Amino acid sequence: MKIVVNGINAGLRFSSAHIIPVHSSCGFIHGHSYFVDVEIEGKRSGEYEFVVDFKDVKNVVRSICKKLDHRVLIPINNKNMMFKGISNSEKNVDSEDYVDSSELSVLDFCNNDYVEFSVGNKEYKFPMEDCVLLPLKHSSAEELSQYFANIVFEDLRKKGYEVDFVSVCVNEGIGQGAFFKRE
């Protein structure tokens, strides 16, 4: 059986700024008012024979939305972004150098007050509290839908639900979004 949660009607929304480095039109900092739709298929079980409790789905999605809301989304594994101010002795990095982002983790930024990076000849510096560092290659709707689906799937499985798949659509506005299905 499948359940569906409509993001607009359920209030599963967030507004964020992002950049898709070197893209012809999305390579500039811009924002969206996102909403998140969720479909879940699984086995009915428990006292009430739910696939999942809608409340559990909405709670986990809302917690992700709250984390991303009114922040700049920074995909720290983007090959076109070079980060500055990373202090990590394991990577032999001097904090004044720019670092290739392909092997960075969110933990590499834990002592920083700012996120500094360059894309080509453009340099950016944001207060850390204004940003969410994402272990993604891009902050596109495609990557965000996969990010949401993985978290929701794992959360529901930990709660004991017999979920076959979680499909999430992150919409950048009405009529355009990206689905990812986690099985």
N, C-alpha and C positions, 0 to 999 in steps of 0.2 A: 504494500500500500504506500501511497505517496501523500505527503503533506506539503502545503505551499504557504509561505509567509510573504505577503506583498509589502515591500519596504516603505512605499509611500504611505500606505494606510496604517502600518504598524509603527511608524516613526523611526525606522531604521535608516538614519541619515547622518551625514557629516559634511562639513564644508572645509576644503583644504586647498592649499596652493601646491603646485608641483611644476616640474620641468621634465621634458623628455630631451635630454642633451643631444644636440646637433640635428634634431628634426627640423624641417623647414618651417613649420608653423607652430609646433608645440615646444620648440627649443627656447622659448621665452617663459619666464615665470608667469603662470596664469593659474586660475582656480576654477573649481567646479563645486556645485552643490550636489553631492552624490546621494544616492539612495541604494539600498542593498536588498535584493530579493533572494529568498532561499527556498529550495526544494529539497526534501529529504525523503528517501525511500527506505523502507525497512520492514521488519517484522513487528506486528502488533504484539504487545506483551504487557505484563504487569496487571495490577488490580483493575485498571480502567481500559486495558487493551489499547493503549496509545502506541503509535509509532514512536513519537516523542512528545513530551509536553511542550506545547507552544511557548509557555513561559520560559523554559530552559533554552530554547532556540533564541528567543528574543533577548534574553539576558546576556548570552555570550556575544551575540552580534552587537548589541548596544554597547557592551564593554569595549569592543574593538572600535566602534564608531566614536565613542567618547575619547579614546586615546588619540585618534586621528583628527578630531574636530578642531578647527581653527588653528591648524599647524601647517608648517611647510613639510611636505613629505620628501625625504632624502633617501634615494635608493643607493645604499653604500657599496653595492657590487656592480655599479655601472662602469663599463670599460672606458667610457668617455670622460669620466670624472676623476680628477686627481685631488686627493685630500691632503691637507696640511695640518700640522699640529698633532700628529699621531705619535704617541710615545709607546713603543713596544719593543723591548729588547730582543724578543724572539725573532722579530722581523728585521732587526738591525736598522731601525729607522730613527733618524734624527728628527725631532719635532719641527724643525724649520724647513724640512724638505717636503715636497709633494709626493704622495704615495699612490701607486697604482691600486685601485680599489678592488681588484678581482678576488683578493683573499682576506678582506677585512671582515671583522665581526663587530657587532654593536658594542661589545666589551672594549674594543680598541679606543672608543671615544669616552669611556666612563669618567675620566678625570678632566674633561674639557668643558670650558665655559661657553665655547663657540664651536660651530661647525664651519670650517673653512675649506673651500674647494675651488678648483678651476675647471672650466670646460673650454678648451681651446684658449683663446686670449681673454676670456671673461673670467673674472674672479668674484667669488661670493663669500660673505661672512655673515652668519646668522647666530643670534644667541641660542644656545642649546635648548632653553626652555620653549622656544618658538618652533622647534622642529621635532619630528619623529624620524628616527633613523630606522630604515627598513632593510632587512637582509635580502634585498631584491635587486635584480638587474635594471629594472625600470619602475617608475611609479605609474605605469599605465593601468587602465581598467583591467586589462588581461592579467597583469601580475597581481593587482590588488584582489581580483576575484579568486585567484589561486591562494593567496595569503589568507583571506577570510575562510575559504572552504577547508583548508588544512586545519586551522584553529577550531572551527566549528565541529568538524568531523572528530578530531581528537577529544574535544571536550565532551561530546555526546557519548562517545565510546567509553570514556572514563566514568561517566555517570551510569553505565550499564545498559545503554540502549543498543539494540541489535540493528544498527544502521548499515544498509547496503551501500548507499551513496549519499553524498551531500553535494548539491549543485548550488553555486552562488553566482548571482549576476550583480556586478558592481556597475551601476548606471551613472554616467557623467551628466545626465539630464534625461528628460523624457524622450524616448525613442532611440537612445544609443547607450549600449552597455556591453559588457563582456561576461560570458558564462565560463565557469570552470567547474568540472565535475570530479570530485574526489571519491574514489571507490575504495 
